[in-house]
């Protein structure tokens, strides 16, 4: 963890938990949206559930 003049600089060479959570949420949203569009409209509930959590 490096610091420059009192400002914390986030290292981006590793996948931190926040980035992993955003990646998983994005994949779930894309998959649920695709399933809602192509398969059954109730898959929209998975999109809503992802947004609520």
Secondary structure, 3 states (H helix, E strand, C coil): CCEECCEECCCCCCCCHHHHHHHHHHHHHHHHHHHHHHCCHHHHHHHHHHHHC
